[in-house]
């Protein structure tokens, strides 16, 4: 399952990000696409989470497949970026912090909990049959939907407040 963004929304979002000089990946089910101008440091840092990254001159080449944008900037993502995106695309994307200074821009209403529910239906399981682990705000809906939810010791405070249990940090193999 992948909920693709409307291609027009993809082009507007990439335009705002390009104009802001904000490095990003346009993520599809198989590949993450970076603008040609993205730095080597950005590509290297994001390759930890996205093992298949290709540079493209424009997301127009893949706009019909993009299901989210992945953003990261060592200097920090500008605080006004969600406002500028909202001015361009309204509520057509949902920004959510994804940990370590990263942000995802996804399809509104489609979260990790959506994927969890799809799998539960496919496998004939109930929410109480599932354990979910998380550390970042993009895990909140999934943790709330799982019967057993666990926050990493180094998790965002909102994640710790949502999860029922806590384990060691991910640095300590929690």
Secondary structure as UniProt FT lines:
FT   HELIX           7..20
FT   STRAND          24..27
FT   STRAND          32..35
FT   TURN            36..37
FT   HELIX           40..46
FT   TURN            47..49
FT   STRAND          53..56
FT   HELIX           59..61
FT   TURN            62..65
FT   STRAND          68..72
FT   TURN            74..75
FT   TURN            79..80
FT   HELIX           81..89
FT   TURN            90..91
FT   STRAND          94..99
FT   TURN            100..101
FT   STRAND          102..106
FT   TURN            108..109
FT   HELIX           112..123
FT   HELIX           127..129
FT   STRAND          131..134
FT   HELIX           137..139
FT   HELIX           140..145
FT   STRAND          148..151
FT   TURN            153..154
FT   HELIX           157..162
FT   STRAND          165..166
FT   HELIX           170..172
//
